[in-house]
Amino acid sequence: MAFCKDFNSRTQKFKPGTPMAVTITAFKDGTFDFTVKSPSVTWYLKQAAGIELGSGRPGHVTASTLTVKHVYEIAKIKQSDPFCQYMPLESICKSIIGTANSMGIKVQKELD
């Protein structure tokens, strides 16, 4: 019962239906520890672009277009993840742009 209450309190900031990664460690004495990570970058990119799937041929066919502002907002969210908390925001943005390119999502300064 304690696990459910603790899990619900840590995940209440996410909207229902949002996928998230959780790492659970159970100890022999019956205690537990878990880490809740934010959804994947690909999920955020698809939500921001309003698409369900990326391009089948990235680099040839563009699935959608996003602005640098979208990338920055996703990077600010991802910076709270345990693995990204010590990374500079610029590095996280570059990684997100690389992921967007591999999905066939074009990143522009401003939308036309």
N, C-alpha and C positions, 0 to 999 in steps of 0.2 A: 504494500500500500504506500509505503514511503517513496518507493521508486516512482510510482504514478504521479504523486503530488509534486515531487521534485522535477520530473520530466515536464509536466504541464506548466509549472512556473517558469521553467527556462525556455519553453517554446511558445509562450503566449504572445510574443511580439510578432510571430509569423502568422500570415493569413492562412485560414484552412485550405488545404489542398496544395500547399507549398511543399515540394520535396526537400528534404534536408538529410545530411549525412550525420549519423550519430555513432560514436565509438564508445562501447560499453565495456568496462572492465569489472568482472565480478571476483571478489576475493573469497578465500576459504572460510573466513569467519562470518560470511553472509553479508558483508558490506559491499558496496559498489561505488564506482566512479564512472561518470560519462561526460563526454564532450560533444556539444551540439555545434555543428558547423553550418554556415549559411548555404543556401542552394548553390549548385554548380554555376559557373560562368556561362555555360551554354544555355542553361535555363533562363538566366537573366537576359541574355542576348535575344533569345527567341521571344521572350515577353516584351522587351523593348521594341523589337522589330515587328511584332504582331504576326509572327509566322509559327507554324507547327514543326516544320523541318527546315534544315539548312539546304543549301544547294547540293544537287547530286554531282555537279561538276564545278567545284569552287575554282575561281580563277578564270572560268569561261562563262558561267552563268551566274548572275547576281541574284541572290534570293531576296535581299532587301537592303536598305541603306539606313545607317544611324549616324548621329553626330558625335563629335568628341565629347560633348556634354553628357550624352548617354553613357559613354565609356567611363567618364570621370565619376558619375554617380554610382555605377556598378563597382568601380574600384574602391570607393569610400566604404561601401557595404562589405566588400571582400577583405578589406584591411582589418576588420574585426576578427577574422578567422585566426586560429592559433598559428597556422603555418605562414600567414602573411602579415602578422602584426608588426614584425620588425623590418618589413620590406618598404622601401620608399614608394610613395603613391605613383610616381612616374614609372617605376618598374612594373607595378601591377597593371597600369594602363597599357603599357607596351605588350604585356602578356595577353591582356584582354583583346587588344587589336589583332594580335596574331591568331587568337582563337576565332575571332570574327572573320578574318580572312579565310581561315580553313573551313569555315561554314558557308562561305559565299556571301557574307554580309559585308558591304562596303562601308567604310568609315570615312566621313567627310567632315570638313570644318563646320559647314552649315548645310542644311537641307535646301535644295533648290525650290 
